[in-house]
């Protein structure tokens, strides 16, 4: 690796226009900006009915009775279904543990759990009918934290667990526990000159994608169903849907429809099974669209977490040891909790070298809203805490916080706490150097000859300060995120690539089941096909289940894995095309047999640039098509006792410098700038890369200063399920985000690329917190920070 | 739900008399949210958008007669000299799209303590012009808010306009929300100096069951300003006076803990805003005095 941090750019592929490395524009970009893009909620079908879900009004209760009579009697209502109407014995689903009832059976475990479903000829009729279903609850005490979950007399959230984690968890209300022990933390602690301990709390963040859950199920003549759906992973949905319907997987045909954002919130099923059940029951197409209120109950959120950390360091600034305990609240159902625990524990050290560690992460079952995947996935919560610790240590040692981090930064060759060596570039110190070296935004930018420009000040147009009480703060943070599915998961993707001549021009068609949720896969796949096949025209086939699984659009993995699958399929197509060329024209030129051949600019050329033939002539009327699975390097499970194992595929690093202005009297914060440096391995589409980094940065800032689902600890009910009270950053809250992109190739990955989508979400939050601490001198051990935390009025 | 669409003010009054449960709708800022969330399913919805008169304003000698449906955007653009406090408040209402539709009549009709216009109206001094088939009357703003989301309207009355005193001195408005735009108030504060009467008026939003004035704070400040001859000598207000004023404004609050903020924070923030807006308005008053002197 370039130890001095100089980017080693790799050049590969052809000179064909629109190939990798170019900032080609999104095919759906203009449509989305002008409002013409068809999202899943825009679908319509003749004769279609509207589905509505009745959700529990309490968090934990036995269901005494359900009376659907009045709802069924309403004109316009076609069907009302409860648990008893489910067609097969498979009545639960789940990503890893099938613990989630399609409809509640005898008990509800969280506020907003689906109890019954209705189909009617008008959405308002469906809504009113659902409201007429009478459910009698007998309320139970709620489990809302570790103490209530593991109390001696605690009610079990799930009574009869038989999943593969029950054998190693200390209590049935703990979904999964992952310890990691390496070296001897107690022994190493004796070498420490300073020891810093901290308790941190990370609030529940919502993905808050703008396109709410929606889909359309159309019953088919063969008894099957066609489902048009916004999701993150078609085949994972399929695997969970088909058994509940009692259909073979080939009779549930799924097509991806327009997805309005995901961020992890569409990994779990939402209305998929409900729409299919109602469609099969009524024989009519059924559409379900959540409104924003329902959406807050309709998907899992980011795990809130309590984190206890202890670090030690020598007086010359070397970390000696780390002990941590991370308690994630998984809520009522498992969702992705086990994998989140794996990430939180294995990445809990952060991008630092510490040989002696003692780590424990657990996820609880509780009656809080279910939590699962969200951008950053367990690594976000840990990063918030270990970065706060780094600042505390630096302060205690009287060192510069950036220098302290650089002194302890991991690099290529560092051994992770899991025993896995980091075997590709890890430019942690360099990323910090780069954000620190960026020019600072000017001081007192709000001052002008006309008076204060309130838009530059905390409070903005709400006109709360003209400079009074405003103090600037600067903070730094860096993080580490794994790329791809870990812990031995068979994380493959599939691509089908076809090449043929259409209207006298060679055209490639790329068909995958990859869910385009905004990450830019549709752009990148076309770029890869152009690079590998030397064509200009590339058609991206709609994603569906008529091709093999692409895996999930999550874990920053799609460009790596499905991009890798597309590249691989293109290479196989290229081989076949060259075979045809050799067969047809091999006798005309010796280079067909001897030279390295490329496809470029619609031609077959030698590596020396000599044109051998037009692709049009090679292909003629033939079409070449390949469908092939592709896998990255395999990973291993973590040992359940020691946490050792080569669990991760690749790592992704980003660093941030946050500059904030804090109104210290009112506790209001204006983030002025969030500078980011990130290593991306290879930017396949530099514009998309910048977009991902800026988007991730803002999402991280959101949980630093405003975003939080507030759950009442007495009732476990959600208190703010609306965009009035769940605040997302607006453009006036969005700082300038200068981005410095490094491209240090990972030799194990296609084109040397690195998954990029999540890393910027990690370090953004602690950088903002550090900047606010710098401005206020307050400890601030929870996020988001609200005005009352900054003014002593909580 | 029946949808009533009166073509004139008279028709609207007649319809309201016939159907006192009818909910008037103009911009829909509050009403549509309630309907969409199914918090409210009125028997009758009365669309006032055909009544052009409601979106007009007149600038008189002492007051501005502001039609109930004049959009906030118009107030910001056209009335920032006459009604500076209300113009500042208008700027903090929701988003540009909503400011293009919503007006003060809606804020008054809903009478939520979080309505952005209330502190400005209380500070400036205003009267709400309401009418029914029985006749018209003007309700002083101080008597308008009667409880949480309740106002002094009779069931058959509609809000036609609000008469706001033209500014005779500097006015300010501040609002705390937990983001820098498009946010509902955690709490808000309006302050107006009235040099003609040598009085100060205040308005507090979202920190009590109704929008309220900090009357004890006003009385204290009026006395302190008078006693020290501040109106004439234009001196800087002493920090202890400003602090006492701020503390009395905090004390005028009767807030609750809710998902948007704590009661303790609201009390604290109202005090900070009171002190700052007093400083801003007083500095501005001193500036105009100096300018006037210079001109003379």
Boltz contact constraints between the chains, C-beta under 6 A:
constraints:
  - contact:
      token1: [A, 460]
      token2: [B, 180]
      max_distance: 6.0
  - contact:
      token1: [A, 460]
      token2: [B, 181]
      max_distance: 6.0
  - contact:
      token1: [A, 461]
      token2: [B, 91]
      max_distance: 6.0
  - contact:
      token1: [A, 461]
      token2: [B, 92]
      max_distance: 6.0
  - contact:
      token1: [A, 462]
      token2: [B, 92]
      max_distance: 6.0
  - contact:
      token1: [A, 462]
      token2: [B, 175]
      max_distance: 6.0
  - contact:
      token1: [A, 462]
      token2: [B, 177]
      max_distance: 6.0
  - contact:
      token1: [A, 463]
      token2: [B, 88]
      max_distance: 6.0
  - contact:
      token1: [A, 463]
      token2: [B, 174]
      max_distance: 6.0
  - contact:
      token1: [A, 464]
      token2: [B, 174]
      max_distance: 6.0
  - contact:
      token1: [A, 464]
      token2: [B, 176]
      max_distance: 6.0
  - contact:
      token1: [A, 468]
      token2: [B, 276]
      max_distance: 6.0
  - contact:
      token1: [A, 665]
      token2: [B, 272]
      max_distance: 6.0
  - contact:
      token1: [A, 666]
      token2: [B, 269]
      max_distance: 6.0
  - contact:
      token1: [A, 666]
      token2: [B, 272]
      max_distance: 6.0
  - contact:
      token1: [A, 706]
      token2: [B, 178]
      max_distance: 6.0
  - contact:
      token1: [A, 706]
      token2: [B, 179]
      max_distance: 6.0
  - contact:
      token1: [A, 710]
      token2: [B, 259]
      max_distance: 6.0
  - contact:
      token1: [A, 719]
      token2: [B, 259]
      max_distance: 6.0
  - contact:
      token1: [A, 720]
      token2: [B, 259]
      max_distance: 6.0
  - contact:
      token1: [A, 724]
      token2: [B, 184]
      max_distance: 6.0
  - contact:
      token1: [A, 725]
      token2: [B, 259]
      max_distance: 6.0
  - contact:
      token1: [A, 727]
      token2: [B, 178]
      max_distance: 6.0
  - contact:
      token1: [A, 727]
      token2: [B, 179]
      max_distance: 6.0
  - contact:
      token1: [A, 730]
      token2: [B, 181]
      max_distance: 6.0
  - contact:
      token1: [A, 730]
      token2: [B, 182]
      max_distance: 6.0
  - contact:
      token1: [A, 732]
      token2: [B, 180]
      max_distance: 6.0
  - contact:
      token1: [A, 732]
      token2: [B, 181]
      max_distance: 6.0
  - contact:
      token1: [A, 733]
      token2: [B, 179]
      max_distance: 6.0
  - contact:
      token1: [A, 733]
      token2: [B, 180]
      max_distance: 6.0
  - contact:
      token1: [A, 787]
      token2: [B, 265]
      max_distance: 6.0
  - contact:
      token1: [A, 788]
      token2: [B, 262]
      max_distance: 6.0
  - contact:
      token1: [A, 788]
      token2: [B, 265]
      max_distance: 6.0
  - contact:
      token1: [A, 791]
      token2: [B, 268]
      max_distance: 6.0
  - contact:
      token1: [A, 793]
      token2: [B, 262]
      max_distance: 6.0
  - contact:
      token1: [A, 793]
      token2: [B, 264]
      max_distance: 6.0
  - contact:
      token1: [A, 793]
      token2: [B, 265]
      max_distance: 6.0
  - contact:
      token1: [A, 793]
      token2: [B, 268]
      max_distance: 6.0
